[in-house]
Amino acid sequence: MHELLNNLLQPYLPEAVITVLTIVIKIAITIVCLLLSVAYLTFAERKVIGFMQVRIGPNRVGPGGWLQPIADVFKLMTKEVLVPANANKVLFLIAPVVALGPALAAWAVIPFGAETVLANINAGLLYILALTSLGVYGIIIAGWASNSKYAFLGAMRSAAQIVAYEIAMGFALVGVLIAAGSLNLNEIIGAQRGLGFFGWFWLPLLPLFVVYFIAGVAETNRAPFDVSEGESEIVAGFHVEYSGMAFALFFLAEYANMIMIAALTSVMFMGGWLSPLEGLPFISGLLSIPVLGTFLGSGIHWLIFKIAFFLLLFLWFRATFPRYRYDQIMRLGWKIFIPITLVWVVVASVLVMIKLPPWFN
Amino acid sequence: MIEQIVFYAFAAILIVAATMVITVRNPVHAVLFLVLAFFASAGIWMLLEAEFLAIALVLVYVGAVMVLFLFVVMMLDINIAVLREGFARYVPLALVVAILMVGAIGVTVGPANFGADKVAIPAPHAADYSNSQALGAAIYTDYLFPFEIAAVVLLVAIIAAIALTLRTSRQHKQPKTEMQLRARRADRVRLVKVSGTVEQQD
């Protein structure tokens, strides 16, 4: 893409400007795709949960309800943003932006293919950890700036919960980086190559995989860990005072974070854009067939498929599990997940040290 | 050229944010400006190709420590008027402490020890240079013992902090989770088959 722009604009613009322009265009493509996914994830959520509860779900706007998210966007954009009388105005309006910023910025290092990555940085995994830990600021600031009891309670719950689950998430990723021997996300995917579906890290790191995904659900404040919203206890938690576009930004951030966690789980434990057939002894002959081979071979479509699968799990959880009691959330995070991950980090180091075949030889 | 612009931008943000930390009235605003200051210094470290340290600064200080800080500060009920009482009485002492502090800082980080002529400008590394690897090699080979001692000191501090805040169940009434988890339906509910009369439907 850089070369294409370079050839087109070489006579008119200096090299540095073209480089910046390429980066901006790449960012724009990523964000537009992400926001469209968010819009249709809300639609999918209502349809899937509707199906699970034997309802139809939205079906009025457009054919089969497919224009529903667009209608929702217009509704939210045209509504007034109310600022409560005694709220801290600046922080009240900054909070949604602070919530959305890290949710979008984290996408910079997600590899969509062997070369298709916005920023192929060495410390990619650390960058992800740092940015996912920033999401909580939007929630805390919103809760405090609203000057409302319910919002404040929601913010406090959310802060304690995210701090607790972040540690388990961090340790789960430490296991991944021990197994892969790198902090670079594309190298982590490369380390899972060779055995198809059974070569990915979900198998040798199974406890970490389970802990990471559940902690991810807790980190995004989704059901059954959605105590920071808790509509039956504290109305809507931290965003109770928000309306219109300010509310929509929190909504966007929550769904962008869900897609983020699904993408990260795919990259860390499920081989990212790798095909589950690649490297399997008997089936790999299929990959050399012209059209079918491209489809069955590695590529961005496998990453999208895996992300969609984990998002389905998010929705499935919401449809089936009742909300956790708050002390049990804390118990699960501190007393169960952190010990499991600590033990498995040691086990993973031993597996790597003895070069356990077939994964680590 | 671009690097210099980025450096001056981050440096300006850092200085403004750090000044605001000690001048704003609202403690929550002060904490948020401190967060901004951490961010700006992480950006400056990034320019020094210390990406591991820069991201660790954001991860540890911004992501964990400051969240807890904010958590506590938001709960405080700070009355500025009460804090200002006796301001005049403490001014002489405060001035002495302030002058001593500024003097000490000036001596340590002043032009005598720092400056472009004292410290060589670090040479830029190749694109495949990994700061994480360099740091790991330094910590786990050259400085292994100091690092391990620091780790043990931290562990002791963690255990001490937990021991200080731990309350025994005698002072604290709380449900026993093991017992809750052990409960089965048969312990709580007895399902009885009642032979009722069925009304005739017409």
Interface residues (C-beta under 8 A of the other chain):
Chain A: A16 L91 I121 N122 A123 L126 Y127 L129 A130 S133 L134 V136 Y137 I140 I141 W144 F152 A155 M156 A159 A160 I162 V163 E166 L183 D327 Q328 R331
Chain B: I2 V28 H29 L32 V35 E51 F52 I55 A56 V58 L59 V62 G63 A64 V67 L68 L70 F71 M74 S130 N131 S132 Q174 P175 T177
